[in-house]
Amino acid sequence: MDYKKAGVDIEAGYRSVELMKKHVKETMRPEVLGGLGGFAGAFSLDSIKKMEEPVLLSGTDGCGTKVQLAYIMDKHDTIGIDCVAMCVNDIACSGGEPLFFLDYIACGKNYPEKIATIVSGVAEGCKQSGAALVGGETAEHPGLMPVDEYDLAGFAVGVVDKKDLITGENIKPGDKLIGIASSGVHSNGFSLVRKVFEMTEESLNTYYDELGKTLGEALLAPTRIYVKALKKVKEAGVTIKGCSHITGGGFYENIPRMLPDGVKAVVKKDSYEVPAIFKLLAKTGDIEEEMMYNTYNMGIGMVLAIDPADVDKTMEALKAAGETCYELGQVEAGEKCAELV
């Protein structure tokens, strides 16, 4: 008896690391010390010395049951982007810059090529956000997970000068709400998605005219990363008063998280066109509108609260960053909530 016969292939682990090194290398920042293989990722703090009062920010998350689509479609090169996005977008909501990221992959069996492909997506997400991939862990769990399945989670650390923290405390009635378009369902509500749609290879490969692609392609579209777009807004001289990442819980749960007491966010539902994937999901599953807005991003991945005088500058900066954006509504006096009209 040995470890391999027990289900854990150490040699496969070594090969996975070798295959992923080229992807990890593409994410390196000058502050990273050393390479893969150490017991800890080392990151120099020299670059933040110019900040008056640096504050560390952190975020951790996974991709939820969206990974099941990757299994069925045998497409593993984008799920890592989702993992990074869910962490770094939260850091960006506080005004921070992501510095580095670590991933954790639990699998039933280590297939080195598959693991390297997953990590290639993680590396792509890191490049999109400017974070360095400084380490991670791949753990084989024979007997606990089926051999073809895996789960993916991540952890990010960022930094912001305390004076630049986005806290929402200065939001007041009259401020405007700007929505930045999502790329689709992102990484939330997939337990409901999987109840609505049949999760088979045939179903996911079915082409829908209203989507302009297959169902699987629409659902597996990676979560959009907004780090660089928010940086462009800041560089345009705009003070972002509040920022909300629209994840699980949709509009109703996430928008109020950026609001102080005494104000509400009034969102005009007709201020933008809800993407076809959400309409198809609601129709197929007979899901009530309120539940849709309380579960999904409905086409808006990030909401900003800004001064009315900054609307044009904000929209121009976001468009210059390649984003699609909308003036969603405004802030009004009232009990803290999101009100859809």
C-alpha positions in Angstrom: 0.0 0.0 0.0 1.2 3.5 -0.8 -0.2 7.0 -1.1 -1.0 6.6 -4.9 -2.9 3.4 -4.3 -4.9 5.4 -1.6 -5.9 7.8 -4.4 -3.4 10.7 -4.1 -0.9 11.0 -7.0 2.0 13.2 -5.8 3.6 13.0 -9.2 0.5 14.4 -10.8 0.7 17.3 -8.3 4.2 18.0 -9.4 3.2 18.0 -13.1 0.3 20.3 -12.4 2.6 22.8 -10.9 5.0 22.6 -13.9 2.1 23.1 -16.3 0.6 26.1 -14.5 3.9 28.0 -14.0 3.7 29.7 -17.4 0.2 31.1 -16.6 1.3 32.2 -13.1 4.3 34.0 -14.5 2.1 36.3 -16.6 0.5 37.7 -13.5 3.7 38.8 -11.7 4.1 42.3 -10.3 7.5 43.8 -9.2 6.5 43.4 -5.6 6.4 39.6 -5.8 9.4 38.0 -4.2 10.4 34.5 -5.2 8.3 32.1 -7.3 6.1 29.1 -6.9 7.1 26.3 -4.6 7.6 28.2 -1.3 5.5 27.7 1.8 4.2 31.2 1.6 3.7 33.8 -1.2 6.0 36.8 -0.5 4.9 40.3 -1.5 6.9 43.5 -0.8 5.1 46.5 0.6 7.4 49.1 -1.0 4.8 50.2 -3.6 2.4 51.4 -0.9 4.8 53.5 1.0 3.6 56.6 -0.8 0.1 56.2 0.9 -0.5 58.4 3.9 -2.4 55.7 5.8 -2.6 52.4 3.9 -5.5 50.1 4.7 -5.4 46.4 3.7 -8.6 45.0 2.2 -9.4 41.3 1.7 -12.0 39.2 -0.1 -12.7 35.5 -0.4 -15.2 33.6 -2.5 -15.8 30.8 -4.9 -17.8 30.1 -8.0 -20.7 28.2 -6.4 -22.5 25.5 -8.3 -21.5 27.1 -11.6 -18.6 24.7 -11.6 -21.1 21.9 -12.6 -21.5 23.6 -16.0 -17.8 23.4 -16.5 -17.9 19.7 -15.7 -20.7 19.0 -18.1 -19.4 21.2 -21.0 -15.8 20.0 -20.3 -14.7 23.7 -20.5 -12.4 24.7 -17.6 -10.5 27.8 -18.9 -12.9 30.5 -17.7 -14.2 29.4 -14.3 -11.1 30.7 -12.7 -11.9 34.2 -14.0 -15.2 33.9 -12.0 -13.3 33.0 -8.9 -11.0 36.0 -9.1 -13.8 38.4 -10.1 -15.9 37.5 -7.0 -13.0 38.5 -4.8 -11.4 41.5 -6.5 -14.7 43.2 -7.3 -15.5 43.3 -3.6 -12.1 44.9 -2.9 -12.8 47.5 -5.7 -16.1 48.3 -4.0 -14.1 49.8 -1.1 -11.9 51.8 -3.5 -9.0 49.4 -3.2 -6.4 48.0 -5.6 -6.0 44.2 -5.6 -2.4 43.3 -4.9 -2.3 39.5 -4.9 -4.5 36.4 -5.1 -4.3 32.8 -4.0 -6.5 29.9 -5.3 -7.6 26.6 -3.7 -8.7 23.7 -5.9 -10.2 20.6 -4.3 -10.6 17.7 -6.7 -11.5 14.1 -6.7 -8.5 13.2 -8.9 -5.7 15.4 -10.0 -5.6 15.5 -13.8 -2.6 17.9 -14.4 -3.8 19.3 -17.7 -7.3 20.0 -16.4 -5.8 21.7 -13.2 -3.5 23.8 -15.4 -6.4 24.9 -17.6 -8.4 25.9 -14.5 -5.4 27.9 -13.3 -5.0 29.6 -16.7 -8.4 31.1 -16.0 -7.4 32.2 -12.6 -4.3 33.8 -14.1 -6.4 35.6 -16.7 -8.6 37.0 -14.0 -5.5 38.2 -12.2 -4.3 39.9 -15.3 -7.6 41.7 -15.8 -7.5 43.0 -12.2 -3.8 43.7 -11.9 -3.4 41.2 -9.1 -0.4 38.8 -8.8 -1.1 35.1 -8.4 1.3 34.4 -5.6 0.3 30.9 -4.6 -2.4 28.4 -4.2 -3.2 24.8 -3.3 -4.5 21.8 -5.2 -5.9 19.1 -2.9 -6.9 15.6 -4.1 -9.9 14.2 -2.1 -10.3 10.6 -3.2 -13.5 9.1 -1.8 -14.8 12.5 -0.8 -15.4 13.9 -4.3 -16.1 12.1 -7.6 -12.9 11.8 -9.7 -14.1 14.2 -12.5 -15.3 16.9 -10.1 -13.6 19.8 -8.4 -14.4 23.0 -6.4 -12.6 26.3 -6.7 -12.2 29.1 -4.2 -9.9 32.1 -3.8 -8.6 34.8 -1.6 -7.4 38.3 -2.5 -5.6 41.1 -0.6 -5.7 44.7 -1.7 -4.9 48.1 -0.4 -6.3 51.6 -0.3 -5.3 54.9 1.3 -7.7 55.5 4.1 -8.7 58.9 2.7 -9.8 57.1 -0.5 -12.0 54.4 1.2 -15.5 54.2 -0.3 -17.7 54.0 2.7 -21.1 55.3 1.5 -21.3 57.6 4.6 -21.6 60.8 2.4 -24.4 59.5 0.1 -27.3 61.9 0.3 -30.7 62.5 -1.4 -30.2 63.7 -5.0 -27.1 61.6 -5.7 -27.3 59.6 -8.9 -27.0 55.9 -9.4 -24.8 54.6 -12.3 -25.0 51.0 -13.3 -22.2 49.1 -15.1 -23.4 46.2 -17.3 -22.7 42.6 -16.3 -21.6 39.9 -18.7 -24.6 37.7 -17.8 -25.5 35.7 -14.8 -22.0 35.9 -13.4 -21.5 33.4 -10.5 -24.7 33.7 -8.5 -28.0 31.9 -8.3 -26.9 28.8 -10.1 -28.7 26.5 -7.8 -31.9 28.0 -9.2 -30.5 28.0 -12.7 -29.9 24.3 -12.4 -33.5 23.7 -11.3 -34.9 25.7 -14.2 -32.7 24.3 -17.0 -31.9 20.6 -17.6 -28.2 20.3 -16.9 -27.2 17.9 -19.8 -24.7 18.3 -22.6 -27.5 18.3 -25.1 -29.5 21.0 -23.3 -26.5 23.3 -22.7 -25.4 22.9 -26.4 -28.9 24.0 -27.5 -28.8 27.3 -29.6 -31.3 30.0 -28.7 -32.0 32.8 -31.2 -32.7 35.3 -28.5 -29.3 34.6 -26.9 -27.4 34.5 -30.1 -25.4 31.6 -28.7 -26.0 28.3 -26.9 -27.5 28.1 -23.4 -24.2 26.8 -22.0 -22.2 29.6 -23.6 -24.5 32.2 -22.1 -24.5 30.7 -18.6 -20.8 30.0 -18.5 -19.8 33.5 -19.6 -17.2 34.6 -17.0 -18.0 37.3 -14.4 -16.9 40.8 -15.5 -14.0 42.4 -13.5 -14.5 46.1 -12.8 -11.3 47.0 -11.0 -9.7 48.9 -13.9 -13.0 50.6 -14.8 -13.4 52.0 -11.3 -9.7 53.1 -11.4 -10.5 55.1 -14.6 -13.4 56.8 -12.8 -11.2 57.8 -10.0 -8.5 59.1 -12.4 -11.2 61.2 -14.0 -11.5 63.2 -10.8 -14.8 61.6 -9.7 -15.4 60.8 -6.0 -17.3 57.5 -5.8 -19.5 58.0 -2.8 -20.8 54.4 -2.7 -20.3 51.2 -4.6 -22.2 47.9 -4.7 -21.2 44.7 -6.3 -24.4 43.0 -7.4 -24.0 39.3 -6.5 -26.2 36.8 -4.7 -29.2 38.7 -3.3 -29.5 40.8 -6.4 -30.6 44.5 -6.2 -32.6 44.2 -3.0 -29.8 42.9 -0.8 -26.7 44.4 -2.3 -27.6 48.0 -3.2 -28.6 48.9 0.4 -25.2 47.7 1.7 -23.6 50.8 0.4 -26.3 53.2 1.8 -26.2 55.1 5.1 -29.3 55.3 7.2 -32.0 57.7 6.1 -31.8 57.2 2.4 -33.0 54.8 -0.2 -31.9 53.9 -3.7 -34.7 54.3 -6.3 -33.9 52.3 -9.4 -35.8 52.8 -12.7 -36.3 49.3 -14.2 -36.8 50.8 -17.7 -33.4 52.7 -17.6 -31.8 49.8 -19.4 -32.6 46.6 -21.3 -32.5 43.5 -19.2 -30.4 40.9 -21.1 -32.1 38.0 -22.8 -30.6 35.3 -20.5 -32.6 36.7 -17.6 -35.8 36.9 -19.6 -35.4 33.3 -20.7 -34.6 32.2 -17.1 -37.7 33.9 -15.7 -40.0 32.6 -18.5 -38.7 29.0 -18.4 -38.8 28.8 -14.6 -41.9 30.9 -14.1 -40.0 33.0 -11.7 -41.6 36.1 -10.3 -40.0 39.5 -11.1 -39.2 40.3 -7.5 -37.5 37.0 -7.0 -35.4 37.6 -10.1 -34.2 41.0 -8.8 -33.6 39.4 -5.4 -31.4 36.6 -6.8 -29.6 37.9 -10.0 -27.8 40.9 -11.2 -30.3 41.4 -14.0 -27.7 42.8 -16.3 -26.0 45.2 -13.8 -22.8 44.0 -12.2 -21.9 47.1 -10.3 -23.8 50.2 -9.0 -22.1 53.5 -8.2 -23.5 56.4 -6.2 -22.1 59.8 -7.3 -22.7 63.5 -7.1 -25.1 64.7 -9.9 -22.4 67.0 -11.2 -20.2 64.0 -11.9 -22.6 61.9 -14.1 -21.1 62.9 -17.5 -17.5 62.4 -16.3 -18.3 59.0 -14.8 -20.1 57.8 -17.9 -17.3 59.0 -20.2 -14.6 57.3 -18.0 -16.5 54.0 -17.9 -17.1 54.0 -21.7 -13.4 54.8 -22.2 -12.6 51.7 -20.1 -14.8 49.6 -22.4 -17.8 49.3 -20.1 -21.5 49.7 -21.0 -23.2 51.9 -18.4 -26.5 53.4 -17.5 -28.0 56.1 -15.3 -30.2 53.8 -13.2 -31.9 56.3 -10.9 -31.2 58.4 -7.8 -30.9 58.5 -4.0 -33.9 59.8 -2.1 -34.8 60.3 1.6 -36.4 57.3 3.2 -35.8 54.0 4.9 -32.6 52.3 3.7 -33.6 50.0 0.9 -33.6 49.5 -2.9 -36.9 50.5 -4.4 -37.6 49.4 -8.0 -40.0 51.6 -10.0 
